[in-house]
Amino acid sequence: MVTPRLVLVLGDQLTPSLSALAAADKDRDVVVMAEVASETGYVAHHPKKIALVLAAMRKFAAQLRDEGWHVAYSRLDDPDNAGSIPAELLRRASEHKAQRVMATTPGEWRLIHALEDMPLPVEFQSDDRFLIRPRAFADWAKGRRELRMEWFYREMRRKTGLLMEGDAPAGDQWNFDTENRKPLRDRASAPMMPQFEPDPLVEEVLELVEARFGDHFGRLRPFGFATDRAQALEVLDDFIAHRLAYFGDYQDAMVTGKPLLWHSLLSPALNLGLLTPFEICQRAEQAYRDGQAPLNAVEGFIRQIIGWREFVRGIYFLQGPEYTRHNALHHDRSLPPLFWGADTRMKCLAEVVSQTEEQAYAHHIQRLMITGNFALLAGLAPAEVHDWYLSVYADAFEWVEAPNTIGMSQFADGGIVASKPYVSSGNYISKMSDYCTGCAYDVKVKSGENACPFNLLYWHFLERHRARFAKNRRMAMIYRGWDKRAPEDRERILQDAEQWLCRLEAGETV
């Protein structure tokens, strides 16, 4: 008698064509899916994130059963649940007399190592849902002095053929980013995005999450995320039809009380595996070919997926499991309570944190130039910032979150991802948002108690890291301008910044 193999399917691998499933025998093997405490609790995940993953897992398991698979599914509240992925695999192996496991390589080193340490042999299948595999990315990176996304992105355009006219890029230009930085002034009423009323399965999950994770940061209800492929396709259809055309122009814009604007909100479904990157990009490209969306919008959207998303995954696996511990700038200030919803006088941070608490979502500029910019300027410990982003966003899995945080946002990797730190004064925030209107601080004031903290901290950051950045070709002019200021003005700004940081550390409302 041939013994069955266990086929592991993780919560972010909800794709019928998953490599482990493709290599399995439906008539012989047993699919193992498990909701476990070690995954719901390794950081304090937002309740919406936990509910999204569990609901999507349960629906995917039901789909596999309908397709004829034997699925051994463990619910979080199952009294026999062993509490971790390896322990559940060992339990199921004993139950089904299985001696081997097949798994698509997980997207986190933590899980890869946990599976490698099992007494049961695991056969890893490459995750071919991505457009480039880690080994191929390592080949691309080998011998390069700098790893820059733009050069990688052009290779991916050539490889996929997306937005190409023969050997040339559509529009004779690879990147239209300069056209995609318009502040939102005249189109404040973006169309509504599809929301999905919880069905009985989702409602059951919500009740479980309320009971077990009600003390986590974040509001569980209302809950409207897509939790299966049909719903995810509806979100994709809606984005292509109603928001893609303006996505490019306003992808960097930020508006009080309007968290979604023309963004797609496809990343949760994409990162769970309910959608695949190439099908999304093909749909966007077709919209351009059909005249439904301009090139700057479509190129900017596709670049985020085949450029940035694939690039940061390559960086994550290239750098290895120690990457999240990088702290090149030696920042060690603890994450202040305002990141968990405590009062703050800074309207921009209050807005983004409140939105995050409500939605488990903020778009890339809110993450990079509000919360990330502040964390970097204030010298917050990158490991704590990393854990926060991993906790609070529904689309955050370590392979994608860590390079965005440790690398791009916090420059903690010393420049592996970014050629310069992404820092700005309050002027950028004022230009790209309406957050400065009605703020307790004045974005036009450069020093004193009423000065925007971003103005004070920007120069404080540059001064304390002068030795590292003064010769950076993209920052040298900034330092020259700073040095031309009167010495007493510079000293006043630095002293004000120090005093503000002292109040932050003392737990005062800032």
N, C-alpha and C positions, 0 to 999 in steps of 0.2 A: 504494500500500500504506500502511495506517495504522500508524504506529509505536506500539509499546507505551509505556505509562507505567510508571515504577517506583512501587510502593506500599510505603512504609516502614512496618514494624511493629516497634516497640521492645519491649524486654523487660518493660516495665510496661504494655503495651497488648494483653494476650493475651485479647481479647474478640471473639468472632465478629461482633458488631454494630458494631465499631469504625468510626467515621465515614469513615476513609480507605478501608476495605474496602467500606463501603456505597456510596461514590461511584465505585468502580472497576468495571472490566469484566473479569469472570472469564475470558472467552474471549480477551482481548487483553493485559491488563496483567500485570506480573510483580511478585509480592510479594518484597520484600527484607527478610531478617532476618539479623542479623550479631552474632556473639559477638566483641567486639573488645577489644584491650588498653586502649584509652583509657577504656572503661567499667568494666572490672574493676580498673583501677589508679588512678583519679583520687583515691581515698582507699584505704587498706588495708582493704578490705571483709573482714568475717568470712567464713571459708571456707564456712560454712553458707549465708550469703546468696548468695555467688557460685554455689554449687551449686544452690540453689533457683531462681534466675533462669535459669541455663543449662538445667537440666532442664525447667523449665516452657516455655521457648522451644522446645526441641526437640520436646516433645510437641505444642505448639500448631502448629508448622510441619507436623508429620505430619497433624494434624487438617485443616489447610487443604488439604494435598495430597489427602486423602481426599475433600474437598468439591469437588475439581476445580480448585483454584488452581494456577498455576505459581509455585512458590516457589524463589527463589534464596537458599539458606541457607549462611552462612559459619560454619564452626566455628572456635573459638579456635586450634586447632592446625593449621588448614589452612595449608600453606606459602605460598599465594597471598593469604592474608588481609592486607589493607592496613592494619589496625590502628586504624581509627577509622570512625565511621558515615559521615561525608562521603566519606572515601576509598573505602569499600566501595560507596557509591552511585555514585561516578564509575567505579569498576571495572565494576560491573554495567551502567551506562549504555553504556559502550563495548562490552561483551559483547553486549547486546541491542539496540543502536542506539536507545536511548531518549533522549528529549530533555527530559523533564519528570519531576518527582517529585511524588507526592501523599503527604501525611503528616498524621496527626492531631497537633495541636500538642503537642509534648513538655511534660512537667511540670517541666522545669528550664530556667532561662534559659541555662545553659551550652550545652545542646543546641540550643535555639532559635537562638541566635546562630551556632553552628557551621553549621546548615543555611542560615541566611540569608546566610552568607558564601560559600556554594558557587557555582561558576561555572554550575551547573545550576539552572534555576528550580524553586522548590518552591512548590506550592500547599497551603497549610495548611487543614485542616478542623478546626473546633472540636471539642473533646473532649466529646461529649454524654453520656458515661457519668456525669458529675457532674450534680448537680441544679440548679446555678446556674453560669452562665458568667462569666468574669472581667469582661466589660463590664457585665453585670447587677449584679454585686457592686459595681463601681465606682459605678453609679447609686445603689445602696442607700446606699453610704458617703458620697456627695457631700453636703457641707454639715453632716455630723454632727460635733459637738464631740468625741465619743468613739465609738470603734468597739467595742461590747461584744457578745460572743457571744450573751448572753441575748436581746437584742432581735432580733438576726438569726435566732436559733433560732425565735422565735415566728413570724416571717415565714415561715420554712421549714415550720413545722407547718401554717400556713394554706395555703401553696402546695401542699403534698403531700397534705393532708387526713389525715395520719397522727395517730392518737390524738386525733381531733377529734370532738366531738358537735355538729354544726352549726357555729356560729361560736365555740363554747366548747371549751376543752381538756377531755379526758376527766378525770373526777375534779374538775373545776372548779379545776384547779391546773396551771400550766405546768411546774413544776419540783419534783421530789421529792428534791432533793439532800440535804436535811437528814435524810432517812431512810436515806441510802446511805453512812453513815460508821460502820458498826458494826465494832468490832475483833473479830477472829475468836477466839472463846474456846471455843465448843461445837460447831463444825462443821469440825474440822480435816481430815476425810477426804473431800475432794472426789472426785467420780468421775473415773476415768481418761479421758484424752482419746485419740481415735484417733491412732495412729501408723502410718505406711505403710512397710512393708519395701521397700527399694529394688529396683525391677525392673531388668532388664538395661540399659535406657536410662539410668536414674538411676545405676546402679552405674558405668557408663562415665564419666558426668560426675564422680562422686565421685573416681574414679581420676585424672582430668585435674586436678581441683582439688587433690588431694593432691600431685601432682607439681609444680604451678605455684605454689600458694599455701600450701604447708605451713608457711611461716614467719610467716604472718599470725596475729594474735591470734584465738583461738577454736578450738574443737574441732569438727572436721567430723563425726565419728562418735560416737555413733549419729545417723543422719539419718532423720527421720520426717515431714518436712513434706509437705503436700499439694502435688503438682506438676501436677495437671490439674483440670479443672472437676469431674469426677465425684468425685474425692477431696475437693475443697473443699466440695462439696455434702454429703458425708458428715460433714465437720467441722461444717458449719452445722446439719444435722439433729441431730447429737449434742448441740450446744450448746443448741438449742431444747428438746430433750427432757430433758436432764439437768443443765444448769447455769444456764440463764437465770433460773429462779425465785429463785435466791439471788445472782445477779450484783449486783443493786442493793444488797442489805444489805452485802455483803462486798467490793465492788469496790475499796475503799481498803485492805483488810487485807493484811498482809504476814506470812508465816510461814516460818521457817527450813526449807529443804529442800523447800518446796512452791511451785514457781514459777508454777503455772498456776491453782490454786484454781478459782474459778467464772468465770474469764475465758474469752473465746471463742477466742482465738488465730486469729481470722479476718482480722486486718489484713494478714498477708503475702499471702494469696490475694486479698483485696480490692484491695490496692495494686498487685498484678500484673495485675488485670483478670479473674481467674478467676471472681470473683463481682462483682455490681454492688450499689451501695449501696441502691438502692430495693428490690431483691428481698430483701435481708437484713432491712431494716426492715419490709417487709410480713409476712415470716415471724414476726418478733418481735411485731408488732401482733396477728397472728392468734392467737398463743399467749395473749395477754392476753384477746382476745375470747372464746376458747374456755375460759378459766378455768385455763389451764396455768401461768400466771406472773402475779404481782401487778403492779399498775400502776407501783409505784416502780421495780421491776427493768426493766420494758420501757421506761418513759420514760427512765430513765438510760442505757440501752443505745442507744436511738434518738437521744438527744441527742448522744451521742458521734459519731454518723455524720452525721446531717443538720444538726446544730448545729456541733459543734466541727470535724469533718473538712472540711466545706464552708467553714466560716469561715476556717480557717487557709489553705486554698488561695486563697481570695479575697484574704487579706492578702498572701500571697506574690506574686501577680501585681500587686496594687495597688501594692505598695511597690517593685517593680522589682528589677533585678539587683544593686543595691548593698546590699540589705537584709542580707545575711549579713555585711557589714563593719561593721554598727552596733556601737558600744561606748559607750553613753551613760554608763556608770559608770566608764569608763576603767580597767577591770580588765586586768592584764597579767601575772599570775603564770602560769608555765608549768604545763601539766597534769602532775601528779606521777605517778611510776611505778605507784602503787597502782591507777590507772585501767586499767593494763595487766596487772594481776594480781600486782604486787609485794606483799610482806607489809604488813599494816596491823593495828594493834591495835583498830581500829573494826570491830566485828562486823557492823554494818549494811552498811557499804561493802564489806567482804570478802564478805558473802553475796550482794549484788546484782552485784558485779563477777564473782564466781565463776559465778553463774547466767548472766550475760550471756556469759561465755566458753563455757559449756557449751551454752546454748540459743539464742544469738543473739536472746534475747527477755527483756524485763522488762516488767511491766505499768506503767500510766501513773503510779501513785503511787510505785513504786520509782524510776522515771526522774525524776519531778518532785521528790519530797521526800527522796530519799536522795542519788543522784548529782548531781542538779541543784541541790538545796538546798546540798549541800556545796560544789559548784563556785562558786555565787554567794556564799556566806558567806566562802569562802577567797579570793575575788577572782581566780579563774582567767580567763585570756583567753578571751572568748566564741568567737572564731574557732577556737581549739583544742578547746573543748568541742563546738562545732558539728561539727567534723570527726570527733570521737570518736563522737558519736551516729550520724552518717551512716555511719561505718565498721562499728559493732558490732551493729546491729540489722537483722534480716532484713526488717523492714517499712519501713525508712528510705529514703525518696526525698526529694529536697531540698524539694519543694513542701510536704510535710507535716512534715518534720523541722525545717526552718529556723525557721518561726514558733513551733513548740513550744519550740525551744531558745533562739534569739536573743530571742524575744518573751516567751513565758510563763515559761520556766525561768530565764533569765539576766537578764531585764529590760534587755537590751542595746539594745533599740529605744526605750527611754525611756518606755514606757507605751502604745505603739500597741496591743498585744495585751492587756496586763494593767493593771488600775488600781492595783496595788501589787505589790511583789516577793513571790514565793512563798518566804518564808524561815520557818524555825521553829527553836526550840531542840530539845533532845533529848526534851522532854516529848511532843511530837506523835508522834515515832517510837516512844516507849515505849507510848503509848496505842494506836497502830494496828498494832503488831507485837510479836513476841517477841524481836526482835533484841537488846534490851538485856540479856536474861538471859544471863549468862555472858560479857558483854563485859569487856574489860580496864579500861574506864572505867566510872564510876558515873554514871548519868543523873541521880541525885538530888543530885549534888555540883555546885555552881555555880562554884567556883574551886579553884585548886590543881592539882597534877600529876595527880590522879585524876579531875578533872572531865571530864565528857563534852565533847569538842571542840565539839559543836553548841551547848552552853550558852555556852561562851566566845566562839565565833565569831559567834553570833547578836547579842550586844550589841556586839561589835567592829564588825560590819557596820553596825548601826543608828547607832552613834556616828560612824563615818567618813563616813556619808552623811546625817547629820542635816540639813544644809542643804537636801537634796532632799526628804526624806520627813517631816520633823517636822510639816509642815502638811498632809500627806495625811490626809484625813478618816478613812480606815480605819486609820491608824497613830498618830494623835495621842495616843490614850489609852495606847498602849504606851510612847511617849516620856514621858508624864506619870508613869507608874509607875516607869520607869527613873530619872527625875530625883528621885523621892522617896527613893531609896536613899541610904544614907550615902555621902558622897564617897569615903571610903577603900575601901568595898566596890566601888564602880564602878571606881576606879583599879586595884584588885587584879585584877579580872576583865579589864580591858583589857590590863594588863601580862602576865597569864597567856596571853591570846590572842596577843599579839605574840610571846611566847617560843615558843608552840606553832607559829605560822606560820614563825618562823625555823628551827625544827627541820624542818618540812616542806620548806622551801626548801633546807636543807642536805642533804637526801636521807636523813635519819634515818627509821627505822621509827616511824610515829606511829599 
